[in-house]
Amino acid sequence: TDRLNDIADCELDRSMLVQILRLHAGVCQDLLAHTGNTWQQSFVSKYLHFHCPSVPIFDSQAEGAIGRFVDWPTVYSLRMTISRQRGWPIRYYNFATAFMVLYEQSHAETGLNPSVKELDHLLWQPKFGLPLVTWTHRLKEDGDGRNAQEVRSGFQGGRGPAGPGDRQADRAGGQGP
């Protein structure tokens, strides 16, 4: 819990991302003995996000959508800066580094400073999200987006119950470290 307290009130940036990746990997590893040796990358990201809103939420839907929004050479460059450490689950590492680029890009290009949660909503739009420019205009029309309605089905204010795609990211034999 000390590691979680260290990041609880921090804004997402590259140094915070390294701390998030370390914490995510540690929790995933701690759960292995209780989960039949399956890497619970999606569950752990959601759990950590609940306690620290700066943690990017990972599941197969977000993983599949993020590629539409990021500049891949920038992602690869970031991965050279934040190299994957032994024990870090590869799929969350790949997603989180791409999410960091999306976060930085959305702040630089839109001037709206969307939160991690708002970018999570973007990744959950029908057909893997709207183009970033369209999303920006929709936020301008509806305010700053801070009070955006939850776009996912399920419980109000939450991501809803796990869907079939969530198991895909966490199934036994999935890519762990």
CYANA upper distance limits for C-alpha pairs under 8 A (distance plus 0.5 A):
  1 THR  CA      5 ASN  CA      6.62
  2 ASP  CA      6 ASP  CA      6.74
  3 ARG  CA      7 ILE  CA      7.43
  3 ARG  CA     23 LEU  CA      7.23
  4 LEU  CA      8 ALA  CA      6.42
  4 LEU  CA     23 LEU  CA      7.86
  4 LEU  CA     48 LEU  CA      8.27
  4 LEU  CA     51 HIS  CA      8.20
  4 LEU  CA     52 CYS  CA      8.07
  5 ASN  CA      9 ASP  CA      8.36
  7 ILE  CA     16 MET  CA      7.68
  7 ILE  CA     19 GLN  CA      8.01
  7 ILE  CA     20 ILE  CA      8.15
  7 ILE  CA     52 CYS  CA      7.41
  8 ALA  CA     51 HIS  CA      7.14
  8 ALA  CA     52 CYS  CA      5.15
  8 ALA  CA     53 PRO  CA      8.13
  8 ALA  CA     54 SER  CA      8.36
  9 ASP  CA     52 CYS  CA      7.36
 10 CYS  CA     16 MET  CA      7.97
 10 CYS  CA     54 SER  CA      7.55
 11 GLU  CA     16 MET  CA      8.01
 11 GLU  CA     54 SER  CA      6.58
 12 LEU  CA     16 MET  CA      6.22
 12 LEU  CA     17 LEU  CA      7.13
 12 LEU  CA     54 SER  CA      5.84
 12 LEU  CA     55 VAL  CA      8.09
 12 LEU  CA    116 VAL  CA      8.47
 13 ASP  CA     17 LEU  CA      6.59
 13 ASP  CA    100 MET  CA      7.90
 14 ARG  CA     18 VAL  CA      7.10
 14 ARG  CA    100 MET  CA      7.74
 15 SER  CA     19 GLN  CA      7.25
 16 MET  CA     20 ILE  CA      6.68
 17 LEU  CA     21 LEU  CA      6.57
 17 LEU  CA     96 ALA  CA      8.14
 17 LEU  CA     97 THR  CA      8.46
 17 LEU  CA    100 MET  CA      8.12
 18 VAL  CA     22 ARG  CA      6.75
 18 VAL  CA     82 ILE  CA      7.66
 19 GLN  CA     23 LEU  CA      6.65
 20 ILE  CA     24 HIS  CA      6.41
 20 ILE  CA     55 VAL  CA      7.12
 21 LEU  CA     25 ALA  CA      6.58
 21 LEU  CA     88 TRP  CA      7.47
 21 LEU  CA     92 TYR  CA      8.47
 21 LEU  CA     93 TYR  CA      7.27
 21 LEU  CA     96 ALA  CA      8.40
 22 ARG  CA     26 GLY  CA      6.66
 22 ARG  CA     88 TRP  CA      7.58
 23 LEU  CA     27 VAL  CA      6.70
 24 HIS  CA     28 CYS  CA      6.63
 24 HIS  CA     41 GLN  CA      8.25
 24 HIS  CA     44 VAL  CA      7.04
 24 HIS  CA     45 SER  CA      7.29
 24 HIS  CA     48 LEU  CA      8.13
 24 HIS  CA     88 TRP  CA      8.35
 25 ALA  CA     29 GLN  CA      6.58
 25 ALA  CA     87 GLY  CA      6.95
 25 ALA  CA     88 TRP  CA      5.45
 25 ALA  CA     89 PRO  CA      6.76
 26 GLY  CA     30 ASP  CA      6.60
 27 VAL  CA     31 LEU  CA      6.73
 27 VAL  CA     44 VAL  CA      7.41
 28 CYS  CA     32 LEU  CA      7.01
 28 CYS  CA     39 TRP  CA      6.54
 28 CYS  CA     40 GLN  CA      6.46
 28 CYS  CA     41 GLN  CA      7.04
 28 CYS  CA     44 VAL  CA      7.07
 29 GLN  CA     39 TRP  CA      8.10
 29 GLN  CA     87 GLY  CA      8.39
 31 LEU  CA     35 THR  CA      6.62
 31 LEU  CA     37 ASN  CA      8.47
 31 LEU  CA     39 TRP  CA      8.37
 31 LEU  CA     40 GLN  CA      8.11
 32 LEU  CA     36 GLY  CA      6.88
 32 LEU  CA     37 ASN  CA      4.98
 32 LEU  CA     38 THR  CA      6.49
 32 LEU  CA     39 TRP  CA      7.09
 33 ALA  CA     37 ASN  CA      6.47
 35 THR  CA     39 TRP  CA      8.32
 35 THR  CA     40 GLN  CA      8.41
 37 ASN  CA    172 ALA  CA      7.65
 38 THR  CA    170 ASP  CA      7.06
 38 THR  CA    171 ARG  CA      6.82
 38 THR  CA    172 ALA  CA      5.26
 38 THR  CA    173 GLY  CA      7.58
 38 THR  CA    174 GLY  CA      8.08
 39 TRP  CA     89 PRO  CA      8.27
 39 TRP  CA    170 ASP  CA      6.05
 39 TRP  CA    171 ARG  CA      7.78
 39 TRP  CA    172 ALA  CA      7.62
 39 TRP  CA    174 GLY  CA      7.68
 39 TRP  CA    175 GLN  CA      8.26
 39 TRP  CA    176 GLY  CA      6.39
 40 GLN  CA     44 VAL  CA      6.47
 40 GLN  CA    169 ALA  CA      8.32
 40 GLN  CA    170 ASP  CA      5.50
 40 GLN  CA    171 ARG  CA      8.45
 41 GLN  CA     45 SER  CA      6.69
 41 GLN  CA     58 PHE  CA      7.70
 41 GLN  CA     59 ASP  CA      8.43
 41 GLN  CA     89 PRO  CA      7.83
 41 GLN  CA     91 ARG  CA      8.43
 41 GLN  CA     92 TYR  CA      6.98
 41 GLN  CA    169 ALA  CA      7.38
 41 GLN  CA    170 ASP  CA      6.47
 42 SER  CA     46 LYS  CA      6.84
 42 SER  CA     57 ILE  CA      7.70
 42 SER  CA     58 PHE  CA      5.60
 42 SER  CA     59 ASP  CA      5.61
 42 SER  CA    166 ASP  CA      7.08
 42 SER  CA    169 ALA  CA      6.91
 42 SER  CA    170 ASP  CA      6.94
 43 PHE  CA     47 TYR  CA      6.59
 44 VAL  CA     48 LEU  CA      6.52
 45 SER  CA     49 HIS  CA      6.49
 45 SER  CA     55 VAL  CA      7.32
 45 SER  CA     56 PRO  CA      7.25
 45 SER  CA     57 ILE  CA      5.68
 45 SER  CA     58 PHE  CA      6.40
 46 LYS  CA     50 PHE  CA      6.66
 46 LYS  CA     57 ILE  CA      6.04
 46 LYS  CA     58 PHE  CA      7.75
 47 TYR  CA     51 HIS  CA      7.28
 48 LEU  CA     52 CYS  CA      6.34
 48 LEU  CA     53 PRO  CA      8.37
 48 LEU  CA     55 VAL  CA      6.87
 49 HIS  CA     53 PRO  CA      5.27
 49 HIS  CA     54 SER  CA      7.06
 49 HIS  CA     55 VAL  CA      5.29
 49 HIS  CA     56 PRO  CA      7.26
 49 HIS  CA     57 ILE  CA      7.06
 53 PRO  CA    116 VAL  CA      7.39
 53 PRO  CA    117 LYS  CA      7.65
 54 SER  CA    115 SER  CA      8.47
 54 SER  CA    116 VAL  CA      6.40
 55 VAL  CA    116 VAL  CA      7.89
 56 PRO  CA     96 ALA  CA      6.96
 56 PRO  CA     99 PHE  CA      7.55
 56 PRO  CA    116 VAL  CA      6.89
 56 PRO  CA    117 LYS  CA      8.49
 56 PRO  CA    120 ASP  CA      8.03
 57 ILE  CA     62 ALA  CA      8.34
 57 ILE  CA    120 ASP  CA      7.37
 58 PHE  CA     62 ALA  CA      6.66
 58 PHE  CA     63 GLU  CA      7.14
 58 PHE  CA     92 TYR  CA      7.24
 58 PHE  CA     95 PHE  CA      7.63
 58 PHE  CA     96 ALA  CA      8.42
 59 ASP  CA     63 GLU  CA      6.52
 59 ASP  CA    165 GLY  CA      7.59
 59 ASP  CA    166 ASP  CA      5.86
 59 ASP  CA    169 ALA  CA      6.58
 60 SER  CA     64 GLY  CA      6.46
 60 SER  CA    165 GLY  CA      5.89
 60 SER  CA    166 ASP  CA      6.35
 60 SER  CA    168 GLN  CA      7.09
 60 SER  CA    169 ALA  CA      6.20
 61 GLN  CA     65 ALA  CA      6.74
 61 GLN  CA    123 LEU  CA      7.88
 61 GLN  CA    124 TRP  CA      7.34
 61 GLN  CA    128 PHE  CA      8.07
 61 GLN  CA    165 GLY  CA      7.17
 61 GLN  CA    166 ASP  CA      8.35
 62 ALA  CA     66 ILE  CA      6.48
 62 ALA  CA    120 ASP  CA      7.83
 62 ALA  CA    123 LEU  CA      5.77
 62 ALA  CA    124 TRP  CA      7.06
 62 ALA  CA    128 PHE  CA      8.39
 63 GLU  CA     67 GLY  CA      8.25
 63 GLU  CA     95 PHE  CA      6.62
 64 GLY  CA    128 PHE  CA      7.99
 65 ALA  CA     69 PHE  CA      8.28
 65 ALA  CA    123 LEU  CA      6.18
 65 ALA  CA    124 TRP  CA      8.28
 65 ALA  CA    128 PHE  CA      5.33
 65 ALA  CA    129 GLY  CA      7.45
 66 ILE  CA     70 VAL  CA      7.24
 66 ILE  CA     95 PHE  CA      8.32
 66 ILE  CA     98 ALA  CA      7.67
 66 ILE  CA     99 PHE  CA      7.67
 66 ILE  CA    102 LEU  CA      8.44
 66 ILE  CA    123 LEU  CA      6.93
 66 ILE  CA    128 PHE  CA      8.49
 67 GLY  CA     72 TRP  CA      8.40
 67 GLY  CA     98 ALA  CA      8.36
 68 ARG  CA    128 PHE  CA      8.48
 68 ARG  CA    131 PRO  CA      8.40
 69 PHE  CA    102 LEU  CA      7.08
 69 PHE  CA    131 PRO  CA      7.85
 69 PHE  CA    132 LEU  CA      7.38
 70 VAL  CA     74 THR  CA      8.43
 70 VAL  CA     75 VAL  CA      7.96
 70 VAL  CA     98 ALA  CA      7.24
 70 VAL  CA    101 VAL  CA      6.95
 70 VAL  CA    102 LEU  CA      6.03
 70 VAL  CA    105 GLN  CA      8.20
 71 ASP  CA     75 VAL  CA      7.03
 71 ASP  CA    101 VAL  CA      8.09
 72 TRP  CA     76 TYR  CA      6.63
 72 TRP  CA     98 ALA  CA      8.41
 73 PRO  CA     77 SER  CA      6.62
 74 THR  CA     78 LEU  CA      6.68
 74 THR  CA    101 VAL  CA      7.46
 75 VAL  CA     79 ARG  CA      6.72
 75 VAL  CA     97 THR  CA      6.91
 75 VAL  CA     98 ALA  CA      6.01
 75 VAL  CA    101 VAL  CA      6.65
 76 TYR  CA     80 MET  CA      6.88
 77 SER  CA     81 THR  CA      7.07
 78 LEU  CA     82 ILE  CA      6.52
 78 LEU  CA     97 THR  CA      7.35
 78 LEU  CA    101 VAL  CA      8.43
 79 ARG  CA     83 SER  CA      5.92
 79 ARG  CA     84 ARG  CA      7.95
 79 ARG  CA     97 THR  CA      7.22
 84 ARG  CA     88 TRP  CA      7.01
 84 ARG  CA     90 ILE  CA      8.20
 84 ARG  CA     93 TYR  CA      7.45
 86 ARG  CA    177 PRO  CA      7.27
 87 GLY  CA    176 GLY  CA      8.38
 87 GLY  CA    177 PRO  CA      5.35
 88 TRP  CA     92 TYR  CA      8.42
 88 TRP  CA     93 TYR  CA      7.29
 88 TRP  CA    176 GLY  CA      8.00
 88 TRP  CA    177 PRO  CA      5.77
 89 PRO  CA     93 TYR  CA      6.69
 89 PRO  CA    175 GLN  CA      7.43
 89 PRO  CA    176 GLY  CA      5.04
 89 PRO  CA    177 PRO  CA      4.82
 90 ILE  CA     94 ASN  CA      6.50
 90 ILE  CA    175 GLN  CA      6.95
 90 ILE  CA    176 GLY  CA      6.53
 90 ILE  CA    177 PRO  CA      6.14
 91 ARG  CA     95 PHE  CA      6.58
 91 ARG  CA    175 GLN  CA      7.08
 91 ARG  CA    176 GLY  CA      7.88
 92 TYR  CA     96 ALA  CA      6.26
 93 TYR  CA     97 THR  CA      6.60
 94 ASN  CA     98 ALA  CA      6.84
 95 PHE  CA     99 PHE  CA      6.49
 96 ALA  CA    100 MET  CA      6.59
 97 THR  CA    101 VAL  CA      7.03
 98 ALA  CA    102 LEU  CA      6.82
 99 PHE  CA    103 TYR  CA      6.54
100 MET  CA    104 GLU  CA      6.67
101 VAL  CA    105 GLN  CA      6.34
102 LEU  CA    106 SER  CA      6.38
103 TYR  CA    107 HIS  CA      6.83
103 TYR  CA    114 PRO  CA      8.19
103 TYR  CA    116 VAL  CA      7.81
103 TYR  CA    119 LEU  CA      7.89
104 GLU  CA    108 ALA  CA      6.69
105 GLN  CA    109 GLU  CA      6.36
106 SER  CA    110 THR  CA      6.07
106 SER  CA    111 GLY  CA      8.01
106 SER  CA    112 LEU  CA      8.19
106 SER  CA    113 ASN  CA      7.44
106 SER  CA    114 PRO  CA      7.57
106 SER  CA    132 LEU  CA      8.25
107 HIS  CA    111 GLY  CA      5.96
107 HIS  CA    112 LEU  CA      6.78
107 HIS  CA    113 ASN  CA      5.20
107 HIS  CA    114 PRO  CA      7.27
110 THR  CA    133 VAL  CA      8.41
110 THR  CA    136 THR  CA      6.85
112 LEU  CA    136 THR  CA      8.20
112 LEU  CA    144 ASP  CA      7.36
114 PRO  CA    118 GLU  CA      6.31
114 PRO  CA    119 LEU  CA      7.11
114 PRO  CA    145 GLY  CA      7.93
114 PRO  CA    146 ARG  CA      8.37
115 SER  CA    119 LEU  CA      6.89
115 SER  CA    146 ARG  CA      8.29
116 VAL  CA    120 ASP  CA      6.63
117 LYS  CA    121 HIS  CA      6.78
118 GLU  CA    122 LEU  CA      6.83
118 GLU  CA    145 GLY  CA      7.66
118 GLU  CA    146 ARG  CA      7.99
118 GLU  CA    148 ALA  CA      8.23
119 LEU  CA    123 LEU  CA      6.90
120 ASP  CA    124 TRP  CA      7.05
121 HIS  CA    125 GLN  CA      7.06
121 HIS  CA    150 GLU  CA      7.81
121 HIS  CA    151 VAL  CA      6.90
121 HIS  CA    152 ARG  CA      8.30
122 LEU  CA    128 PHE  CA      8.47
122 LEU  CA    129 GLY  CA      5.89
122 LEU  CA    130 LEU  CA      7.53
122 LEU  CA    135 TRP  CA      8.08
123 LEU  CA    128 PHE  CA      6.36
123 LEU  CA    129 GLY  CA      5.74
124 TRP  CA    128 PHE  CA      6.57
124 TRP  CA    129 GLY  CA      6.52
124 TRP  CA    151 VAL  CA      7.66
124 TRP  CA    152 ARG  CA      7.51
125 GLN  CA    129 GLY  CA      4.56
125 GLN  CA    130 LEU  CA      7.07
125 GLN  CA    151 VAL  CA      7.63
126 PRO  CA    130 LEU  CA      8.29
130 LEU  CA    134 THR  CA      6.71
130 LEU  CA    135 TRP  CA      6.43
131 PRO  CA    135 TRP  CA      6.77
132 LEU  CA    136 THR  CA      6.59
133 VAL  CA    137 HIS  CA      6.92
134 THR  CA    138 ARG  CA      6.74
135 TRP  CA    139 LEU  CA      6.77
136 THR  CA    140 LYS  CA      6.82
137 HIS  CA    141 GLU  CA      6.77
138 ARG  CA    142 ASP  CA      6.68
139 LEU  CA    143 GLY  CA      6.13
139 LEU  CA    144 ASP  CA      6.18
139 LEU  CA    145 GLY  CA      5.81
140 LYS  CA    144 ASP  CA      6.75
140 LYS  CA    145 GLY  CA      8.39
149 GLN  CA    157 GLY  CA      8.16
150 GLU  CA    156 GLN  CA      7.17
150 GLU  CA    157 GLY  CA      6.20
150 GLU  CA    158 GLY  CA      7.56
150 GLU  CA    159 ARG  CA      8.22
152 ARG  CA    158 GLY  CA      8.25
152 ARG  CA    159 ARG  CA      6.36
152 ARG  CA    160 GLY  CA      7.00
153 SER  CA    159 ARG  CA      7.76
153 SER  CA    160 GLY  CA      6.21
154 GLY  CA    158 GLY  CA      7.75
154 GLY  CA    159 ARG  CA      7.23
154 GLY  CA    160 GLY  CA      4.24
154 GLY  CA    161 PRO  CA      6.40
155 PHE  CA    159 ARG  CA      7.43
155 PHE  CA    160 GLY  CA      5.38
155 PHE  CA    161 PRO  CA      7.93
156 GLN  CA    160 GLY  CA      8.09
162 ALA  CA    166 ASP  CA      6.43
162 ALA  CA    167 ARG  CA      8.34
163 GLY  CA    167 ARG  CA      7.81
164 PRO  CA    168 GLN  CA      7.49
165 GLY  CA    169 ALA  CA      7.52
166 ASP  CA    170 ASP  CA      7.30
167 ARG  CA    171 ARG  CA      6.08
168 GLN  CA    174 GLY  CA      8.37
169 ALA  CA    174 GLY  CA      7.27
170 ASP  CA    174 GLY  CA      6.75
